[in-house]
Amino acid sequence: MTNICGCLVQATPEKVDAVMATINATEGGEVHAQEDGRMVVTIEDTESRLASEQIMDMHNIPGVLSVTLTYHHFEPSGADASATQPH
């Protein structure tokens, strides 16, 4: 199963670019939109890290004020995905 989380991340104005770069450089992390320091971010499990661990790590990025989980979804992946496909 693939674990996909959507988060709203709030950052200080002077650190927005650095926060976005850090999140985008994280395997499984992606910033989709940003306005006035608020970012729409998705985080996915990777082979080495759970999405929940990555979300907790975002709290420690310099300039991040808050991280709020707004969406959570499990999706079949690999063998799981092919097993759920109609034949």
Buried (B, 14 or more C-beta within 10 A) or exposed (E): EBBBBBBBBBBEEEBBEBBBEBBEEBEBBEBEEBEEBBBBBBBBBBEEBBBBEBBEBBEEBEBBEEBEEEEEEEEEEEEEEEEEEEE
